[in-house]
């Protein structure tokens, strides 16, 4: 197809569901401006490449990760910690899944961290003193940028890792050790650079 | 699968022995001198050995998959079997002690030919094993290729060429003047063997007029490698693009093998955990993401180098890699709330190989030589000019990405089969929190997977299988256009095209072809397909299936696999049920 397309809202809506718009205004496409005409094949390449290299952006709705981290840190005994950890891993999973479409180059870290979160949750559920997953409650939802999701999940996973590792020696058993290892790997994947 | 272009340390391929056999069967540039009693005895021994090994090949070909025996090929195979059996005393001679034949003599050449053929056959048999009940079981992805009609016909056509060449040399043998009566009788028996070999050749020639053997099928036969798992490697920061390409090809092969082995144990293996499935799915997402990045860079480089005809297929490959990423992401979501009945933290080779493939492709895609999937300061894509400075490097990278794409397609097919087996064995569970009807507080974290959740999971895997298979086409086109060493993947795919097990059942596929997208109708279709599959499995188990020799038997998806791997019918999983005895123990 040799037709040219008009760069603008229609393009963003029809092709990229948001990422196209970022392309037009993003730092990696300085040659493109709203209203510019560019050949379709070139646009396709430019848009795709920009999506892969552009910094993650956009806002995504996420569960309240700081609250989940706080309940992990505040848990007073092993059953309470396991219950809080189960819900925290679930929150992390939900937040990562919610943000992965906008994660750009962070996608590999997000997807692998989500697998670790699900594994961590299952490891917690295997602990002898796990009180049960509890009912699904309506949880507070906040709007976060993708990098904020990464930062907050990294903080949460650090809290999980620290508390669960401590619980291992206080009767939590190998399930806590395994869950702590999963949380540790989540942190490795998502910890901010530097 | 690997082979194709061979580096110095590549494993042996069938062609190594086949070409040697070909050379030894061909007449030498000098005439053989008249033979005496001892030479006749030597030649008889050597021809007997050659006949015996040719007979075994003919037996293998006769037992190969459907389609080999169509039309005149059926007669050719029968003729080959009869002729090689009739060659004088073949079975008895084979057990005689091996004398040392004079180097360069006709007997030495024929004996060497028999040895080369034997080694070649041994190589082919590394891909197969025979079960105690006499059935062949595949040990690698090459097994269907070895059983395919094109490869078996190429094999028989090659044997016929050899038979013709050996028969010609036997016919030209002259006895020395003073031969005794025993030698003369033995010489006559050799001439009889020559006649049998000529008949074999003629029968195959006739079959070739009807359905000729194509040169690419001979090439494919010769490219079949010995079944060995390449050594595991980790990409070093100093790895060149060429090293990374080699690493991707061998890691793809290791991943294919690990998955295949795990799938064969899916019914009972404690290694088959949600952890494994999650790691694998997440790694396939990353590999697809990296593949898209590499294909886009290759398309850009092709434009820079002026290979404009190559650009559309590379662009299409990138677009399909993006589709692959989405499809595998959907698979990853399936496992967010699904688990199996076991948990293993240590042994998950299939998942580890999948992750290694993601790592290798990432090192190729990104400029950072220490790239890992983790969040990092830089995600700069490798400069297209450094990825493929010239046409040779372009071909190498295209070939490596063809291997990666092929591995993703195989993964989807294998994992679909694995999940079906897990479901049939009642090994799938879901988190109770994910069940909409269980919003109240329950102590148990898991329940048996409801039927609709299993059907949804299978539908997602089937979609992924279709999408990842579609991604193979542009990847193969690009590889063919640049003459990449991965040509062998396309050739093998074409050779087994008639045998490919459809990822969907027939009814489900038919409904989809008719444009039906109603989830309930599709679910009913899946159920009917599963019922049909169970009936076929029962038939296979009861050995009541006896296809007519000339009949075209189209394998029902997974019928034989199910028969082999699924024992008694699984418990009904209609309703979510809290399993009071379920303990998923760590470690």
Interface residues (C-beta under 8 A of the other chain):
Chain A: X41 X44 X45 X48 X49 X52 X53 X86 X90 X93 X97 X100 X104 X105 X106 X107 X108 X109 X111 X112 X114 X115 X118 X119 X121 X122 X123 X125 X126 X130 X131 X132 X133 X134 X135 X136 X150 X173 X174 X175 X178 X181 X188 X189 X190 X191 X192 X193 X194
Chain B: X274 X275 X278 X279 X281 X282 X283 X285 X286 X289 X290 X292 X293 X296 X299 X300 X311 X315 X318 X322 X329 X332 X333 X335 X336 X337 X339 X343 X345 X358 X362 X373 X374 X375 X376 X377 X379 X380 X381 X431 X432 X433 X439 X440 X441 X442 X443 X444 X445 X446 X583 X584 X585 X586 X587
